[in-house]
């Protein structure tokens, strides 16, 4: 099914744009009519939705693209020709197609802002909005340079998180496999040996032997139940209600609270700083970054905070009541607002909390290894002791 791009005016009179899969152009026009979108233009695209930004364009590729656009603009190359050159030289198929299509749309008389606004299925919403702000404010070169640094740091942070989680996950799977092997494979052999002794077995030994019998008999059913539970959990956290619950859980869970809050703080500081530096008001900046936090629970907090800013309440009190951001960040915001250098102070805050998040991730990856090894050792030790108790008793009687 092909992808169609559209831009137009919504029922409230504001510009809107997007992408949608459809059988034909007629189906798209019917859809736009049902949404009361007028003065629209529709273009067929060769891009696909895939599974989001991570399957189409990586953060490193986005960072490089922004850097190339910044250099292109500083070199005073014609913008359209520069885009076409970037499209021809790009190794990523999706980026090559997207940049080529943006060039074609601009050749039809549309602005870069209007064209890029239709590609939120390829680019992050934050990137699209910042490019639009950059062009409209005449600061596209500076914005592209800032965005290059922003997505480069985002890519490094995500890589560190994956690296920190990968080893504990692998060790956890290995730990589970060892325990299952002991309980379902080794213990039944000991059961046959111990049952022939004729002596009454200790309660701990009987419990482990009975557990091994149950697991051995119903291993398929137990595995199926676990898989169904995991599947339902994944499905639930992908719904709006489930994601809001999961996002709130991550912010409050003792092992993820510190890292998640620092990451969100750094992301909020950087996004606000970029928007404010581009000439966007604080109120409009708050409205813009609300859907960009990638956390439903925080989004709800930001919606309420935006309304309170509109009512004229102090920004420091608002962020303090949100109960998400560290006190240092709030103090830096208040100080920046009083000095009329909020964007500069936010850039400094972003650096501070980026470093704190990275340090916390490294500490987590260092601490989790010995913790998991200790847990594995304790569980295996309990299993072995429960089995060895009757053997020790038997050897005592013999001696």
C-alpha positions in Angstrom: 0.0 0.0 0.0 1.6 3.3 -1.1 2.3 6.2 1.3 0.7 9.6 0.6 1.8 13.0 2.0 -0.6 15.9 2.6 -0.6 19.5 3.7 -3.5 21.8 4.3 -5.5 23.8 6.8 -7.5 22.2 9.6 -10.9 23.1 10.9 -9.4 25.6 13.3 -7.6 27.5 10.5 -4.1 26.2 11.4 -1.7 24.6 8.9 -1.4 20.8 9.2 0.5 18.1 7.5 1.2 14.4 7.7 1.5 11.1 5.9 -0.9 8.2 5.6 -1.0 4.8 3.8 -3.9 4.5 1.4 -5.0 2.5 -1.7 -5.3 5.5 -3.9 -5.2 9.3 -3.9 -9.0 9.4 -3.9 -9.1 7.6 -0.5 -6.7 10.2 0.9 -8.9 13.1 -0.4 -11.9 11.4 1.2 -10.0 11.1 4.5 -9.0 14.8 4.4 -12.6 15.7 3.8 -13.8 13.7 6.8 -11.2 15.5 8.9 -12.4 18.9 7.6 -9.0 19.7 6.2 -9.2 22.3 3.4 -6.8 23.9 0.8 -4.9 20.7 0.8 -2.2 19.3 -1.5 -1.4 15.6 -1.8 1.8 13.9 -2.9 2.6 10.2 -3.4 5.7 9.1 -1.5 8.1 6.2 -1.8 8.9 6.3 1.9 7.5 3.8 4.4 6.5 4.0 8.0 8.5 1.0 9.1 8.7 0.7 12.9 9.6 4.3 13.6 12.8 6.3 13.5 15.0 3.5 14.8 14.3 1.3 11.8 14.4 4.0 9.2 17.0 6.6 10.1 19.4 6.3 13.1 20.1 9.2 15.4 23.8 9.3 14.2 22.5 9.6 10.6 20.2 12.5 11.7 23.1 14.2 13.5 25.3 13.9 10.4 22.5 15.2 8.1 22.1 18.3 10.4 25.8 18.8 10.3 25.9 18.6 6.5 23.0 21.0 6.2 24.7 23.5 8.6 27.9 23.3 6.5 25.9 23.7 3.3 24.1 26.8 4.6 27.4 28.4 5.8 28.9 27.8 2.3 26.0 29.8 0.7 25.1 26.9 -1.6 21.7 27.2 -3.1 19.4 25.4 -0.6 17.6 23.3 -3.2 20.8 22.2 -5.0 22.3 21.4 -1.6 19.4 19.1 -0.7 19.7 17.3 -4.0 23.4 16.9 -3.5 22.9 15.5 0.0 20.2 13.1 -1.4 22.6 11.8 -4.1 25.5 11.3 -1.7 23.4 9.6 1.1 23.9 5.9 1.7 20.6 5.5 3.7 17.9 4.6 1.3 15.1 6.3 3.3 17.1 9.5 3.7 18.0 9.5 0.0 14.3 9.2 -1.0 13.1 11.7 1.6 15.6 14.4 0.7 14.9 13.9 -3.0 11.1 14.2 -2.5 11.6 17.3 -0.4 13.6 18.8 -3.2 10.8 17.9 -5.7 8.1 19.5 -3.5 10.2 22.6 -3.1 10.5 22.8 -6.9 6.7 23.0 -7.1 6.8 26.2 -5.2 6.4 25.1 -1.6 8.8 26.1 1.3 11.2 23.8 3.0 9.1 24.1 6.2 5.9 23.0 4.4 7.7 20.0 2.8 9.6 18.7 5.8 6.4 19.0 8.0 5.0 16.0 6.1 7.8 13.7 7.1 7.2 13.1 10.8 6.9 9.4 9.9 10.6 9.5 8.9 12.1 12.2 11.2 11.5 12.8 14.9 8.8 15.4 15.6 11.3 17.5 17.5 13.7 17.7 14.5 10.9 18.6 12.1 9.6 21.4 14.4 13.1 22.8 15.0 13.8 22.9 11.3 10.6 24.8 10.7 11.4 27.2 13.5 14.9 27.6 12.1 13.8 28.5 8.6 11.0 30.8 9.8 13.3 32.7 12.2 16.2 32.9 9.7 18.5 30.9 12.0 18.4 27.6 10.1 22.2 27.3 10.0 22.6 27.8 13.8 19.6 25.5 14.5 21.1 22.7 12.3 24.4 23.0 14.1 22.7 22.7 17.5 20.5 19.8 16.3 23.6 18.0 15.1 25.1 18.2 18.6 21.8 17.3 20.2 21.2 14.1 18.3 24.9 13.1 18.6 24.6 13.2 22.4 21.2 11.4 22.2 22.8 8.6 20.2 25.7 8.2 22.6 23.3 8.2 25.6 21.0 5.5 24.0 24.1 3.4 23.2 25.3 3.6 26.8 21.8 2.6 28.1 21.7 -0.4 25.7 25.2 -1.4 26.8 24.3 -1.1 30.4 21.1 -3.1 30.1 22.5 -5.8 27.7 24.9 -7.5 30.1 22.5 -7.7 33.0 19.8 -9.0 30.7 22.1 -11.7 29.3 23.3 -12.6 32.8 19.7 -12.8 34.0 18.7 -15.1 31.2 21.7 -17.3 32.0 20.8 -17.3 35.7 17.3 -18.4 34.8 18.5 -21.1 32.5 20.9 -22.5 35.2 18.1 -22.5 37.9 15.7 -24.3 35.5 18.3 -26.8 34.6 19.0 -27.6 38.2 15.4 -27.8 39.2 14.0 -29.7 36.3 17.1 -31.7 35.2 19.4 -32.4 38.2 17.0 -32.6 41.1 14.9 -35.4 39.7 18.1 -37.5 39.5 18.7 -36.8 43.2 15.1 -37.6 43.9 15.5 -41.1 42.6 18.6 -41.6 44.7 17.2 -40.1 47.9 13.8 -41.8 47.6 15.7 -45.2 47.9 17.3 -44.3 51.2 14.1 -44.9 53.1 14.8 -42.1 55.6 12.5 -39.2 56.1 13.7 -36.2 54.1 14.0 -32.6 55.5 11.2 -30.2 54.7 13.5 -28.0 52.5 14.6 -31.0 50.5 11.0 -32.2 50.0 10.0 -28.7 48.9 12.7 -28.5 46.2 12.0 -32.0 45.0 8.3 -31.4 44.7 9.0 -28.1 42.9 11.3 -29.9 40.5 8.6 -32.5 39.8 5.9 -29.8 39.1 8.3 -27.9 36.8 9.3 -31.1 35.0 5.7 -32.2 34.4 4.3 -28.8 33.4 7.3 -27.0 31.9 5.4 -26.3 28.6 2.4 -24.9 30.3 4.5 -22.8 32.6 6.5 -21.5 29.7 3.3 -20.7 27.8 1.9 -18.8 30.8 5.1 -16.8 31.1 5.1 -16.0 27.3 1.4 -14.9 27.4 2.0 -12.7 30.5 5.0 -11.0 28.8 3.0 -10.6 25.6 0.0 -9.0 27.5 2.4 -6.8 29.4 4.1 -5.5 26.2 0.6 -5.0 24.6 -0.6 -3.1 27.7 2.3 -0.7 27.9 1.8 0.2 24.2 -1.7 1.5 24.9 -2.1 5.1 26.0 -3.2 4.1 29.5 -0.6 1.4 29.9 2.2 3.6 28.6 1.2 6.4 31.1 1.4 3.8 33.9 4.7 2.4 32.8 6.3 5.8 32.3 5.2 6.9 35.8 6.6 3.6 37.2 10.0 4.2 35.6 10.1 7.7 37.1 9.4 6.3 40.6 11.0 2.9 40.7 14.0 2.9 43.0 16.4 1.4 40.4 15.4 3.6 37.5 14.2 6.8 39.2 17.5 8.7 39.2 18.6 7.9 35.7 15.1 8.5 34.1 14.7 11.8 35.8 18.1 13.0 34.7 17.6 12.0 31.1 14.2 13.8 31.0 15.7 16.8 32.7 18.6 17.0 30.1 16.2 16.5 27.2 13.8 19.2 28.5 16.6 21.7 29.1 18.1 21.1 25.6 14.8 21.3 23.8 13.7 24.5 25.6 17.1 26.1 25.1 17.0 25.4 21.3 13.5 26.8 21.0 14.2 29.9 23.1 17.4 30.6 21.2 15.4 30.4 18.0 13.2 33.2 19.1 10.2 31.1 20.3 8.4 32.4 23.5 8.6 30.4 26.7 4.9 29.6 26.5 5.1 28.3 22.9 8.2 26.4 23.8 6.5 24.6 26.6 3.6 23.7 24.3 6.1 22.4 21.7 8.1 20.2 23.9 5.1 18.6 25.6 4.8 15.7 23.1 8.6 15.4 22.8 9.4 14.1 26.2 8.6 10.5 25.2 6.9 10.0 28.5 3.1 10.1 28.8 3.1 10.9 32.5 5.5 13.9 32.0 3.3 15.1 29.1 0.3 15.4 31.4 2.4 17.4 33.8 3.6 19.7 31.0 0.1 20.3 29.8 -0.9 21.5 33.3 2.3 23.5 33.6 1.7 25.3 30.3 -1.7 26.4 31.4 -0.2 27.7 34.7 2.4 29.7 32.7 -0.4 31.2 30.6 -2.0 32.3 33.8 1.2 34.1 34.9 2.4 31.8 37.7 6.1 31.7 38.5 8.0 29.2 36.4 10.1 28.0 39.4 7.0 27.1 41.5 5.4 25.4 38.5 8.4 23.1 37.9 8.8 22.4 41.6 5.2 21.3 41.8 5.7 18.9 38.9 7.9 16.8 41.3 10.0 15.5 38.4 13.0 17.8 38.0 16.0 18.0 40.4 16.1 21.1 42.6 19.4 22.3 41.0 17.6 22.4 37.6 14.8 24.5 39.0 17.3 26.9 40.6 19.2 27.3 37.3 15.9 28.0 35.5 14.9 30.6 38.0 18.3 32.2 37.9 18.4 32.2 34.1 14.9 33.8 33.9 15.9 36.6 36.4 19.1 37.3 34.4 17.2 37.2 31.1 19.6 34.4 30.0 17.3 31.4 30.3 18.5 29.8 27.1 22.2 30.0 28.1 21.4 28.6 31.6 19.3 25.8 30.1 22.2 24.8 27.8 24.5 24.6 30.9 21.8 22.6 32.8 21.6 20.1 29.9 25.4 19.5 30.1 25.2 19.0 33.8 22.4 16.5 33.8 23.6 14.7 30.7 26.9 14.1 32.6 24.9 13.0 35.7 22.8 10.5 33.6 25.9 9.0 32.0 27.7 8.6 35.3 24.6 7.0 36.8 24.3 4.6 33.9 28.0 3.6 34.2 27.6 3.1 38.0 24.5 0.9 37.4 26.3 -1.3 34.8 29.2 -1.7 37.3 27.0 -2.5 40.3 24.5 -4.8 38.6 27.0 -7.5 37.7 28.1 -8.5 41.2 24.5 -8.1 42.5 23.2 -10.6 39.9 26.1 -13.0 40.6 25.4 -12.9 44.3 21.7 -13.6 43.7 22.6 -16.5 41.4 25.0 -17.9 43.9 22.5 -17.7 46.8 19.7 -19.4 44.8 22.0 -22.2 43.5 23.4 -22.5 47.0 19.9 -23.0 48.5 19.1 -25.6 45.9 22.4 -27.5 46.5 22.1 -27.3 50.3 18.6 -28.6 50.3 19.7 -31.6 48.3 22.9 -32.2 50.2 21.2 -32.2 53.7 19.9 -35.8 53.5 23.2 -37.0 52.0 25.1 -35.4 54.8 22.8 -37.0 57.3 23.2 -40.4 55.6 27.0 -40.1 55.7 26.8 -39.1 59.4 24.8 -42.3 60.2 27.2 -44.4 58.2 30.2 -43.0 60.0 
